[in-house]
Amino acid sequence: MTAKGVVTGVKASNRIELAGQKFGRLTAIRPHRKPGIEKLFYECACDCGAAAIVGSQNLRRGMTQSCGCLQKERAKAASLQHGMSHTPIHNTWMSMLQRCNDAQCKAYMDYGARGVKVCDRWMTFENFLADVGLPPQKGLTLDRYPNNDGNYEPGNVRWATKKEQANNRRSSRMLDFNGETLTVAQWEDRRGFRRGLIHCRLQMGWTAERAITQKPRYGQTD
Ligand SMILES: [Zn+2]
């Protein structure tokens, strides 16, 4: 006997009808497709009255349970306790949560919708502060590093300048070649190239195909 509602595999999730079901504060209304994105989204109504577009997997796994109002309430309650609301580190923490959990946040499409998560431990500001610490200087941003595609979790963040962050992002730029889509860094690993070679080549105006296929000459450093 199979427990009700148990599905296996990613494919199955696309076939399960979620309309009418309740997930935390969200009620799924109807499926929503985004152009160019394979995964399925649902148009949802939040108990607070707001609407939100949420990935069906995020709904089913309980990752997203409100339009973002739940996070905001929790954060507010937490900030009252630690007295650090409106400090830069607290803003950093709030924006991180919003990018990953708030379907109404502009950046959500590049974070939460793509499966980037904040680890459970960092849902609490005090834990985040204890692990990450205050930024060593002004103007730094929280960067996912070394894995720019990974989650916000201990061991995968650093304080970076805007320039460092941009460089990190560029190495995670996606490149299509031969029917495959990999990051620049993954292509470099695949081809046995030194880190940064393909990135340099693209900056010099090479096509993706040439940048990926052409072997560096012996002794060539760029
Ligand atoms: Zn809400």
Boltz pocket constraint, residues with backbone or C-beta under 6 A from the ligand:
constraints:
  - pocket:
      binder: B
      contacts: [[A, 25], [A, 46], [A, 47], [A, 48], [A, 49], [A, 50], [A, 66], [A, 67], [A, 68], [A, 69], [A, 70]]
      max_distance: 6.0
